[in-house]
Amino acid sequence: MKGCDFIMKIKLGVLFGGKSVEHEVSIITAIQAIENIDKNKYDVIPIYIAKDNKMYCGSHIGDINQYKNIENLIHISAQITLAQKGDKVYLMRCNKKFYESNIYDYIDIAFPIVHGTNVEDGTIQGYLKMFNIPYVGCDVIASSSGMDKYVCKCILKENNIPVLDCKCFNIKEYEDNTEKIVKKIEKEFTYPVIIKPINLGSSVGIKIARNKRELIEAIENAFIYSIKILVEKAVENIKEVNCSVIGDYEFSEVSECEEPIKTDEILSFNDKYISGRKKIGGTKSMNAGVLKLPADINASTKKTIQDLSIKTFKALGCSGVIRIDFIIDQDTGNIYVNEVNTIPGSLSFHLWKETSLQYTDLLNKLIDLSLKRNREEQNMIFSFDSNILSEVSTNGLKGLKGE
């Protein structure tokens, strides 16, 4: 119509949930983000991934109150799967009724807001990459490296970024010779030690051990959640400080620092998510009630942490927004990178708000970064035509590689 400009909004699929112990936290983070995404630019399509990895869409999927009864929510929603047709990625109904279309909708960009094993660890990023669709955040390698605590430490150590020394063991080693593993740990470290599942977040499965009995209990607890565990010396007089970074390989910027407040020896799941749950909403962080912001550190320490944050971001090849958790040994003054969260809870928006970057602007920035990466990848060669198969006969398959 003349005099009337019609602008097609970009369809943004926000994926959340998944087969993870941080399933519920992901739901909260995603719905916070959905509430703050610029609706003038994006047509948001919430995509809920249930704990069995089935995906659902529907008018109630973006309503936090519906998750009080997930079984009913699934019943009233449409199970979908992704399918690529031409240049578009469609959301296809899995169990359509006779009067429904096979196609539920389509998406132009994917925004995975997931936490933990089986989703944040590169799994969902690899899945989305198969559809050639732009997706927000770290790529497959950075995601998997950031999730695996041992791999992450190795990469950071190689780049002269301070991390605590550690040992890694798998469940078979432990079951085959428990006493041998315990002796190795006691030889390498003095008590107390801290035991962690190698690929979980939100402090799940983490315990401190001060003697052999507690060590065995902590190891067996960690193996409930992962087939590999990490053991390191526990810093007793500890201060924890977190910092966020946004950007990509060309440009990155750093946020304010926060200091989480713990109620026990370690910062627990309860400290991170339950203590502040009354403050959950579109404008506050999940853990807004249990932290100091800014952190109680001097200017020199703050600069060191912010510099190390940028260095860590680049060493891991990150993109989008991440949060890096630091440990300060208050007896020695040493600062260590503890772990990296490639999709942080609440997307760390409260840290960026302290730098005057509003949540909607943060989300716009993340989406723009994903589109930039996608444009760059379109100009790269990932495969090429060859006629190797035209020369192959059924009798010539054996030994072909050697020839």
N, C-alpha and C positions, 0 to 999 in steps of 0.2 A: 504494500500500500504506500502511495507517495506521501512523503512527509512523516513516515513512521518507520523507524529503524528497528528491525528484528534481529537480535543477536542470539545465536544458538549457544546455550551454556555448555560448558565442558562437563561431561558426565564423569563424576569422580566416585569410584568404588572404594569404600572404606571397609577393609577386612579386619576382623578381630575375633578373639576367642581362641579356639584351637585346642589340640591335645597337649595340654601343658598344666603344670601345677599352678601357673600364674594366670589361668584362664579368666577368673573373675576380675583380676586386676586389669587385664586387657580390656574387658568390657567397659570398665569405668573410664580408663584412659581414652578409649575410642569415642565414647558418647560425650565426654568432655570436648573432644576435638570436633565432633560433628556439630555440637552446639555453637562452635566458634568459627567454623568454616564460612568464608564469604559466599553467601547464597546468591549474590548478584552475579558472581563469576562461575559458580559451580552448582550443578545439579547433583546432590549427594545421594548415593545409593548405599545404604548400610548393608554389609554382607557378614552375617554371623556364622562363624565356624564352630560347630558343636564339638563336644569332647570326643566324638567318634569321627571327627574330621569331615562330616557332611556339612554343606554350606546352605544357608537359608536367606531368603529375602522376603520382604513384606512390609506392610504399613506399620507394624508394631516393632520391627527389629531395632529401630533407633530410639525406642522408649525404655529408659533405664528401669522403670517400674515393672515392666513385663518380665524382667529377669528374676523376679521373685518366684516365678513359676515357669521354669524353662521348658518343662515338658509340654505345658499348654502353649507356650509361645511357638514351639516347633510345630505343634499340631495345626495352628492357625496360619502358619507361614508356608512359603513355597520352597521346596528343596530345589537347588539349582546347581549347575556345573558350568564351567567356562568352556567356550568353544570358539575357535577362530574361523571366520568366514571372510575371505578377501582380506581387507585391511582392518576389519573390525573384530573386537572381542565381545561375544554375546554371552549373556547369562541365560542358559537354557534350562527350562523346567525338566526335572527328572521324572516326576509323576503327575503329568498334566491331566486335568479333567477334559472331557470330550469337547467342551465349549471354549477351552483356553488355547492360546497360541503356544507353540513350542518355545518361542522367545519371550522371556520375561522382560528383558531390557538389554542394553549394551553399556560398556564403560570405555572411556577414552584413557583414563589414568587409574592406576591402582594405588591406594594408600594403605599399606599394611601397618596396623597398629596392634601388634601382637607381642607377647612377652614369653620368653623361656624356650625350653627344648621343644623340638618338633615344629617350631614356627619361626621364632626370631633367629634361629641358628643357621639361616641360609636356606632352610627347607622351602618356605613360602616364596623367597626371592627367586630360587631356581625354578619353581613352578610358574611364577609370573613371567620370568624371562623366556620360557618356552613359547609364550604367546606373543612375544615381541611387543609387549605393552609397557609404556613408561610406568615405573613404580617409584614411590618415594623412599628415600633412605639408603642405607648401605647396600652394596651389592652382595653377591653370594659369598665371595672370599672374605670380605671384611666382616660380614655377619657371622660366619662360621668361626673365624679367628677370634672375634670378640667374645663369642659365647664359650669357647673352650678355654678355660682358665689357664691350662698348661701351655697350650699353643700361644695364647696371648702373651704370657710371661716370656716365652722364648723369643718371640718377635721383638718385644720391647727391650729385652736384655741385649739382643743383637744390635739395637739402635741406641745403646747406652742410656736407656731410661730406667731409673731405679725401681726394682721390684724385689720383694722378699724371696730368698732362696726357698725352693720347694722340692718335694718328691712326689712322683705320680705312681699310683698302683692300680691294677685292675682286679676285678673280683675273683678271677681264676687264680691269680698269684696268691691272693689272700686265703682262699679256700684250700688251695693245695698245701700251703705251709704258713699258717697264721703266725706261729711263733717267730719264723724267719722274718716276716714283714714287720712285726712289732719290734724285733731286735734292730732291724735296719733303721727304723724311725728313731728309736732311742739312742742309737749310735750317732745319727746325723744331727739330732736336735735335743736340746734340754727342754724339760717341761716348764711352762705349759706349751702345748702345741694346738693348732687349730686344724680341724678336718672339714673339708668341703667336697660335696659332689662336684665333679669337674665342669658340668655344663648347666647348672641351675642359677637362677637369680632370686631376688627378694629374700635372701638369707635362709632359704629353705634347705634343711638338712645339714646346716652348719653347727658344729659344736666345738667347745674348747675342752681339752683333756689335761688334767694336772697329774695324772698317774696312769699306771698300766691298765688298771681296771676301766677307768674312764676312757682311755684311748681305744680299747677294744669296743666299748659301747658306742663311742662316737664313729668309729670306722663302720661298724655294722649298721648304724643308723644312716650314714651317708650312702652306703651301698643299696639301701632301699630305693634311692632316687636315681642312681647312676651306676653304670658298670665300672666307671673309673673315678678315683678320688684324688684329691690333692691334699698334701700335708705340708704345713709350714710352721715356723716358730710364731707363737702368738705374741704380739706386742702388748705388754701389760698396761703401761701408762700411755694409753692411746687417745688420740683425737682424730676423728674422721671428718674429712672435708670433701665436698663434691663440687664439681665444676662442669659446665656444659660447653660444647663447641658446635658451631653450625658452619657449613660450607661444603667445599669439595677440594679436589687436588690443587686447584688454582688459587682459591681464596678461602680463608676461614677466619672466624672471629670467636671470641671467648666471652663467656657470661660472668656474672657475679659468682662468688663462692658461697656455699651454704654449709652449715654444720649440723648434721643430724644429731638428735638427742636420743640416747639409748637408755632403757630402763634396766638392762642387765649387762652381762659381760660383753655381749655382742649386740649390734643393731639387729633387732629381730623383725620378723614379718609383722608382728603386732605393732612395733614402733613405727614401721613404715606406712602401714595401711589402716590398722584398726583404731589406733589412738586418735587419729585425725579424721575419722570417717564422718563425723557430724559436719565437717567442713567441705565434704565432697560436693562439687557443683561445677557450673560452667566457668567460674572465675577464680576458683581456688584450687590449690594442689591437694592431692590425696594425703600428703603428709605435712600439710601446711601448719598443723598444730604442734609438730614435734621436731622443729628445727630452728636454728638461729640463722637469720638471713639479714644482713651479711654474716659470714662466719666470724667468730671471735679469734682472728689472727692478725698479725701485724702486716704492714705493707710489703715488706720483703718476702714473707712467706706467701702472701697472696700472689705476688708477681711470679714467684717460683712455680707455684701450682698452675697458674694460668699459662706460663710458658711450657710447662710439661704437658699440659692439656693439648695445646696445639701440636706439640711434637708427637704425642701419642696418636692423635687424630690422623696425622700424616703418615706415621709409621705403619698403621693398620690399613691405610688406604680408604678411610671412611668418607661417607657422603651423607648429607642431610644433617640431622641433629643427633648428637650422642651425649651421654653423661659419663664422666670419669670419676670414680670413687678413689680417694686418696687416704692413706694412713700417715699420721704424723706420730713418730715415737717421741713423746715429750721428755724422755730421759736423755736422748741423744740429739734431738732436733732433726733427725733424718726424716725425709719425706719419701714415701713409696707410692707408686700406682698400685692400687689394690685390684680393681677390676673395671671393665668397660661395659657400658650398657648401650648397645647400638640402637635400641628403641626404648628410651627411658620412660618410666612411669610419668604420666601427665605430659610427656614430651618435654619435661623440664621447663614448662612455660613460665612457672613462677620465677625461675632464675633469669629468664630473659625480660620479664616484666620489670625487674630491677634495673635493666639497662634501657628502659623506656620502649622496648619492642613489645607491642601488644600481641596477644595470642593470635588474632586473625592475621596480623602481618607475618608472624612467625610461620603460620601454616601456609600462607601464600609463598613465602620464601622457599619452604621445603618443596612445594609443588613445582615452582620455577626451576629449582635445582634438578628435579627429576626429568623435566622436559629438556633441560640443557644436556644432561647425560645422554638422553635418548637421541637427541639430534646428533651428538658427537658419534654415537655408536652406529648411526645410519651411514656414516661416511667411512666406516671401517670394513675391511674384508674379513669375514668369518668363514667363508667357504668359497670354493671355486670349482668350475666345471672341469671335468676330466673324462677321458674315454677309456679309463682303465678296465671297466667292466666289459667293454666291447671286445676286449682281447682275451677274455676268460672263457674257457670251455669247462664243461662239467668234469672232464678228466684232468683238467689242469689246476684244480683248486689246491690240491696237496702240494705244499712247498712253494706256493706262489710268492709268499713274502720273501723267502730266501732268494728266489730268482730275481 
